[in-house]
Amino acid sequence: MDLDGVKFQEMIQKCNMFADDAVKTVQQHKQNARPGNPKHSHRSCVEKLSYLTFLSILHYLLFFFVTNMKSIIYSLFALSLLSLSSAHAQCHFPAIFNFGDSNSDTGGLSAAFGQVGPPHGISFPGSPAGRYCDGRLVIDFIAESFGLPYLSPFLDSVGSNFSYGANFATAGSPIRAVNTTFRRTGYSPFSLDVQAVQFSNFHNRSQTVRSRGGIYAKMLPEANSFSKALYTIDIGQNDLTAGYFAKKTVQEIGTTDVPELISQFKTAVTNIYKEGGRYFWIHNTGPIGCLAYVIEWFPLPESDFDAHGCASPLNHLAQQFNDALSQAVTELRASLSEAAITYVDVYSIKYELFAHAQEHGFSKSLVSCCGYGGKYNYNRKTGCGKKIIVDGKEVLIGKSCDEPGKAIVWDGIHFTQAANKIIFDKIATGLSMACHKQLL
């Protein structure tokens, strides 16, 4: 800035010069003053000279501020930015509570129905850790960004540490409970409403147990962590595919199912808010029409595919759901007055990966890294990690590709660690502001 200490000192020195000259002049007129002559009286001289001195100083001050007006404006603008920056400081969360499906499941379904085996987790530091991916998920990168350990699944009773939050997501989870069994269809019984109930129980019981002290105080979150934590939600994909696999038309799902799904979603968020949740980070659903397990389910005419090989009607359904979800977030911001709710458009980021795969370093776009056979290296009866018995020995046929980092899709359903990292990088800036309220 131009308005610095040197110029200010120069201004003060000139004002002092005016004052010194005025004093000398007053003393001279005092010596020459004539008694009885009002024109040459000491009082008259002082008044006139004081007035002239005041005008001179005022003139100089005005000249100074006018010639430095640009610097002054810049200074005030900088102060306003500093004030704005202070009001919107970067956020930090002591804990994360996550809700969702396989896109963010860090081992919940594995804890409930058996561990997901290799080659899942081949890129993960240490071990597979229950993720349907070759490595880390977006939620893992989110935890890393805040300096937190990876989230322990709520359902896992072995080796879990909940002092920094908990993960209620399970692979196959829908928003709305599906009237079937996991063994028959692969859909998890832990729908979003169940996850919200699990969180409520965890909130209350964790504080009761933590009060016992000792190891419990170290393994469970502090009471104020619940109001300061980040609540992440990524769910909805399974509801759309469940309707489609049940032979509902895309139009029927959009018209009948989506409104009910959004209503139940809002109820779940409201219930979490009642339990103390204040900072919500909500992902929309991705382009399901670019995933092999959806494309391959029913034969589709060539006219249904876009320039990138994705099924347009299914992606339009995902966008219809996302539009309704975005509107729901706006309504939740209005009704939950103390909540900061961020709507995150991961659909656009994921679709852009398929549209410009090579630009992101991927040699495979729609083709799965891990699987067996077919156009997309995907077969729902012979999935990633599938083994068969040959001559009395187990043989792995659902193998991983040599370079998972060159593929977008891991197993025809989920994204690779490399793709998840790019998705995280695109949303990371917004995460640092997730504790601030958004405009309605």
TIZA-133691 format. One line per field, with one value per residue (C-alpha): y, z, x. Coordinates in nm, 3 decimals. Example, Ala and Ser with C-alpha at 12.3 -4.5 7.8 and 13.67 -1.06 7.14 Angstrom:
% TIZA-133691
v	-0.450;-0.106 .
w	0.780;0.714 .
u	1.230;1.367 .
***
This chain:
% TIZA-133691
v	0.000;0.358;0.500;0.419;0.552;0.770;0.978;1.010;1.141;1.394;1.520;1.563;1.750;1.999;2.059;2.127;2.376;2.564;2.572;2.696;2.976;3.076;3.095;3.311;3.546;3.579;3.664;3.932;4.089;4.080;4.295;4.542;4.562;4.913;4.970;5.092;5.008;4.714;4.657;4.593;4.433;4.107;3.932;4.044;3.918;3.581;3.531;3.619;3.419;3.122;3.127;3.149;2.874;2.653;2.712;2.630;2.305;2.210;2.285;2.063;1.780;1.793;1.796;1.497;1.286;1.370;1.283;0.958;0.871;0.564;0.425;0.498;0.318;0.020;0.016;0.019;-0.251;-0.467;-0.425;-0.528;-0.839;-0.920;-0.886;-1.108;-1.365;-1.372;-1.419;-1.714;-1.881;-2.232;-2.501;-2.783;-3.067;-3.286;-3.576;-3.705;-3.904;-4.062;-4.208;-4.381;-4.683;-4.857;-4.528;-4.452;-4.787;-4.842;-5.191;-5.187;-5.452;-5.666;-5.656;-5.764;-6.024;-6.127;-5.959;-5.852;-6.034;-5.967;-5.828;-5.555;-5.336;-5.411;-5.039;-4.969;-4.898;-5.211;-5.426;-5.446;-5.297;-5.379;-5.134;-5.220;-5.057;-5.122;-4.857;-4.546;-4.390;-4.022;-4.035;-4.159;-3.859;-3.629;-3.772;-3.734;-3.370;-3.287;-3.487;-3.755;-4.133;-4.337;-4.383;-4.701;-4.871;-4.848;-5.218;-5.333;-5.430;-5.530;-5.270;-4.970;-4.625;-4.387;-4.089;-3.910;-4.018;-4.324;-4.458;-4.582;-4.648;-5.001;-5.124;-5.175;-4.933;-4.744;-4.438;-4.633;-4.984;-5.253;-5.532;-5.814;-5.979;-5.906;-6.267;-6.250;-5.911;-5.761;-5.464;-5.384;-5.385;-5.076;-4.810;-4.441;-4.429;-4.724;-4.551;-4.240;-4.452;-4.616;-4.272;-4.161;-4.469;-4.416;-4.051;-4.131;-4.453;-4.335;-4.059;-4.292;-4.538;-4.265;-4.135;-4.454;-4.312;-4.508;-4.664;-4.564;-4.195;-4.251;-4.456;-4.257;-3.898;-3.607;-3.462;-3.141;-3.334;-3.402;-3.035;-2.960;-3.265;-3.287;-3.503;-3.652;-3.823;-4.006;-4.220;-4.268;-4.472;-4.803;-4.670;-4.573;-4.904;-5.105;-4.955;-5.009;-5.371;-5.426;-5.337;-4.998;-4.745;-4.450;-4.222;-4.419;-4.407;-4.033;-3.957;-4.198;-4.307;-3.995;-3.770;-4.034;-4.089;-3.717;-3.696;-3.976;-3.819;-3.491;-3.675;-3.850;-3.525;-3.355;-3.638;-3.612;-3.236;-3.301;-3.514;-3.218;-3.236;-2.889;-2.921;-3.132;-3.228;-3.390;-3.559;-3.599;-3.928;-4.009;-4.095;-4.449;-4.476;-4.499;-4.804;-5.152;-5.318;-5.090;-5.078;-5.458;-5.535;-5.492;-5.464;-5.101;-4.964;-4.792;-4.464;-4.461;-4.419;-4.085;-3.999;-4.135;-4.470;-4.388;-4.469;-4.130;-4.225;-4.360;-4.053;-3.832;-4.023;-3.955;-3.586;-3.578;-3.721;-3.467;-3.175;-3.287;-3.338;-2.988;-2.843;-3.049;-2.904;-2.554;-2.637;-2.792;-2.476;-2.279;-2.516;-2.606;-2.257;-2.350;-2.587;-2.525;-2.756;-2.795;-2.962;-3.125;-3.194;-3.508;-3.612;-3.353;-3.444;-3.817;-3.769;-3.545;-3.831;-4.056;-3.781;-3.695;-4.012;-3.983;-3.623;-3.749;-4.026;-4.313;-4.572;-4.739;-4.543;-4.768;-5.095;-5.236;-5.303;-5.602;-5.856;-6.130;-6.124;-5.923;-5.584;-5.404;-5.682;-5.725;-6.018;-5.996;-6.372;-6.366;-6.047;-5.906;-6.159;-6.452;-6.793;-7.127;-7.481;-7.643;-7.991;-7.948;-7.616;-7.259;-7.049;-6.673;-6.568;-6.225;-6.072;-5.718;-5.545;-5.475;-5.100;-5.000;-4.640;-4.634;-4.725;-4.514;-4.806;-5.071;-5.354;-5.234;-5.068;-4.862;-4.615;-4.682;-4.510;-4.302;-4.176;-4.115;-3.902;-3.679;-3.646;-3.545;-3.294;-3.125;-3.084;-3.019;-2.639;-2.648;-2.872;-2.596;-2.379;-2.646;-2.494;-2.174;-2.135;-2.130;-1.895;-2.035 .
w	0.000;-0.074;0.248;0.471;0.784;0.588;0.422;0.744;0.920;0.637;0.685;1.060;1.004;0.766;1.008;1.284;1.053;1.005;1.382;1.451;1.195;1.354;1.701;1.575;1.400;1.709;1.922;1.672;1.664;2.042;2.057;1.801;1.949;2.028;2.332;2.247;1.879;1.806;1.463;1.626;1.951;2.060;2.063;1.710;1.574;1.743;1.616;1.256;1.250;1.422;1.162;0.875;1.028;1.064;0.699;0.589;0.784;0.665;0.306;0.334;0.496;0.218;-0.044;0.123;0.140;-0.216;-0.365;-0.162;-0.208;-0.420;-0.150;0.118;-0.079;-0.134;0.238;0.332;0.072;0.210;0.561;0.438;0.275;0.594;0.789;0.536;0.548;0.927;0.918;0.675;0.815;0.699;0.877;1.085;1.224;1.522;1.395;1.092;1.092;0.756;0.612;0.279;0.060;-0.092;-0.224;0.135;0.320;0.506;0.626;0.757;0.526;0.572;0.948;0.909;0.631;0.597;0.482;0.122;-0.007;-0.252;-0.502;-0.333;-0.143;-0.344;-0.353;0.005;0.257;0.467;0.393;0.203;0.506;0.383;0.092;-0.247;-0.426;-0.502;-0.244;-0.077;-0.112;-0.125;0.245;0.321;0.145;0.331;0.664;0.562;0.467;0.824;0.978;1.104;1.092;0.853;0.989;1.178;1.072;1.337;1.287;1.341;1.702;1.650;1.658;1.613;1.752;1.748;1.913;1.577;1.447;1.299;0.963;0.937;0.561;0.425;0.069;-0.093;0.138;-0.006;0.122;0.134;0.279;0.010;0.078;0.018;0.172;0.123;0.020;-0.259;-0.412;-0.255;-0.107;0.251;0.529;0.672;0.485;0.562;0.826;1.005;0.989;1.146;1.430;1.476;1.502;1.762;1.973;1.930;2.035;2.356;2.458;2.375;2.632;2.898;2.840;2.803;3.150;3.293;3.206;3.127;2.784;2.710;2.731;2.474;2.226;2.220;2.108;2.346;2.398;2.208;1.909;1.787;1.737;1.582;1.355;0.979;0.868;0.524;0.322;-0.013;-0.095;-0.354;-0.629;-0.502;-0.491;-0.858;-0.969;-0.751;-0.936;-1.273;-1.195;-1.087;-1.447;-1.365;-1.644;-1.601;-1.617;-1.346;-1.114;-1.167;-1.116;-0.836;-0.652;-0.650;-0.455;-0.182;-0.168;-0.124;0.148;0.345;0.288;0.440;0.739;0.803;0.787;1.018;1.270;1.264;1.316;1.622;1.760;1.734;1.376;1.236;0.944;0.652;0.336;0.091;-0.234;-0.519;-0.707;-0.995;-1.362;-1.319;-1.696;-1.726;-1.500;-1.651;-1.391;-1.494;-1.868;-1.890;-1.694;-1.981;-2.355;-2.466;-2.819;-2.968;-2.975;-2.593;-2.571;-2.581;-2.747;-2.448;-2.433;-2.137;-2.129;-2.153;-2.008;-1.691;-1.652;-1.701;-1.417;-1.195;-1.287;-1.206;-0.864;-0.818;-0.909;-0.645;-0.394;-0.459;-0.396;-0.077;0.047;-0.013;0.192;0.470;0.491;0.551;0.810;1.001;1.103;1.277;1.007;0.742;0.452;0.145;-0.170;-0.364;-0.736;-0.777;-1.078;-1.301;-1.179;-1.236;-1.580;-1.682;-1.602;-1.851;-2.110;-2.094;-1.961;-2.146;-2.038;-1.677;-1.748;-1.780;-2.054;-1.954;-1.945;-1.911;-1.893;-1.543;-1.401;-1.195;-1.339;-1.591;-1.955;-2.166;-2.334;-2.005;-1.826;-1.607;-1.537;-1.247;-1.190;-1.202;-1.027;-0.896;-0.664;-0.791;-0.745;-0.897;-0.817;-1.077;-1.007;-0.640;-0.613;-0.585;-0.886;-0.897;-1.222;-1.121;-1.143;-1.122;-1.415;-1.398;-1.351;-1.146;-1.156;-1.530;-1.488;-1.377;-1.284;-1.045;-1.071;-1.295;-0.997;-0.802;-0.883;-0.847;-0.592;-0.873;-0.978;-0.616;-0.564;-0.860;-0.733;-0.390;-0.538;-0.721;-0.403;-0.153;-0.167;-0.071;0.226;0.387;0.393;0.496;0.842;0.690;0.592;0.223;0.058;0.026 .
u	0.000;0.115;-0.022;0.275;0.447;0.693;0.424;0.233;0.543;0.598;0.241;0.295;0.623;0.460;0.173;0.430;0.605;0.278;0.228;0.586;0.552;0.225;0.380;0.669;0.428;0.212;0.515;0.622;0.278;0.264;0.579;0.436;0.089;-0.036;-0.255;-0.601;-0.575;-0.803;-0.644;-0.304;-0.420;-0.262;-0.601;-0.685;-0.353;-0.385;-0.739;-0.650;-0.331;-0.489;-0.762;-0.510;-0.300;-0.607;-0.698;-0.344;-0.333;-0.682;-0.582;-0.276;-0.470;-0.732;-0.457;-0.290;-0.603;-0.713;-0.371;-0.367;-0.733;-0.653;-0.428;-0.685;-0.957;-0.729;-0.653;-1.020;-1.093;-0.813;-0.951;-1.296;-1.149;-0.962;-1.285;-1.469;-1.191;-1.202;-1.579;-1.535;-1.228;-1.145;-1.340;-1.204;-1.411;-1.309;-1.521;-1.712;-2.034;-2.108;-2.429;-2.471;-2.406;-2.104;-1.968;-1.866;-1.883;-1.555;-1.645;-2.001;-2.144;-1.833;-1.887;-2.248;-2.230;-1.867;-1.549;-1.514;-1.210;-0.930;-0.861;-1.068;-0.825;-0.512;-0.427;-0.532;-0.257;-0.225;-0.529;-0.863;-1.047;-1.397;-1.417;-1.567;-1.278;-0.913;-0.820;-0.949;-1.292;-1.384;-1.477;-1.124;-0.972;-1.213;-1.098;-0.733;-0.789;-0.894;-0.613;-0.852;-0.808;-1.023;-1.375;-1.454;-1.778;-2.049;-2.126;-1.767;-1.700;-1.336;-1.060;-1.288;-1.215;-1.510;-1.342;-1.327;-1.668;-1.836;-1.951;-2.309;-2.296;-2.322;-2.288;-2.626;-2.806;-3.105;-3.286;-3.610;-3.615;-3.640;-3.888;-3.643;-3.337;-2.968;-2.899;-3.157;-3.092;-2.780;-2.964;-2.867;-3.128;-2.959;-3.156;-3.106;-3.381;-3.217;-2.878;-3.033;-3.173;-2.833;-2.676;-2.930;-2.855;-2.483;-2.511;-2.692;-2.521;-2.170;-2.195;-2.329;-2.046;-1.783;-1.867;-1.716;-1.375;-1.063;-1.043;-1.404;-1.316;-1.042;-1.247;-1.573;-1.639;-1.667;-2.013;-1.940;-1.804;-2.157;-2.242;-1.901;-1.876;-1.922;-2.217;-2.157;-2.430;-2.399;-2.701;-2.975;-2.810;-2.949;-3.304;-3.293;-3.142;-3.383;-3.676;-3.510;-3.419;-3.781;-3.879;-4.023;-3.989;-3.757;-4.060;-4.239;-3.939;-3.899;-4.266;-4.359;-4.043;-3.827;-4.071;-4.106;-3.730;-3.670;-3.933;-3.766;-3.425;-3.544;-3.687;-3.356;-3.156;-3.406;-3.373;-2.993;-3.028;-3.244;-2.959;-2.723;-2.596;-2.525;-2.282;-2.405;-2.216;-2.458;-2.349;-2.592;-2.597;-2.364;-2.427;-2.563;-2.600;-2.220;-2.188;-2.174;-2.398;-2.685;-2.614;-2.592;-2.909;-3.153;-3.079;-3.093;-3.129;-2.824;-3.015;-3.021;-2.642;-2.465;-2.135;-1.941;-2.118;-2.343;-2.716;-2.887;-3.230;-3.066;-2.847;-3.152;-3.317;-3.017;-3.036;-3.407;-3.330;-3.051;-3.277;-3.526;-3.243;-3.110;-3.456;-3.483;-3.152;-3.287;-3.595;-3.386;-3.173;-3.492;-3.638;-3.318;-3.214;-2.888;-2.763;-2.499;-2.588;-2.369;-2.505;-2.220;-2.254;-2.045;-2.258;-2.092;-1.744;-1.798;-1.954;-1.666;-1.428;-1.609;-1.632;-1.260;-1.102;-0.771;-0.720;-0.726;-0.477;-0.727;-0.692;-1.020;-1.344;-1.649;-1.455;-1.411;-1.066;-1.179;-1.421;-1.465;-1.571;-1.809;-1.787;-1.724;-1.530;-1.837;-2.065;-2.308;-2.280;-1.901;-1.801;-1.477;-1.313;-1.520;-1.359;-1.447;-1.338;-1.115;-0.984;-1.062;-0.879;-1.007;-0.920;-0.970;-1.137;-1.271;-0.925;-0.797;-0.636;-0.263;-0.303;-0.610;-0.488;-0.558;-0.926;-1.223;-1.450;-1.324;-1.579;-1.862;-2.033;-1.779;-1.505;-1.132;-0.912;-0.761;-1.104;-1.206;-0.895;-0.983;-1.341;-1.211;-0.966;-1.256;-1.462;-1.182;-1.206;-1.572;-1.496;-1.292;-1.607;-1.859;-1.913;-2.055;-2.418;-2.507;-2.752;-3.102 .
***
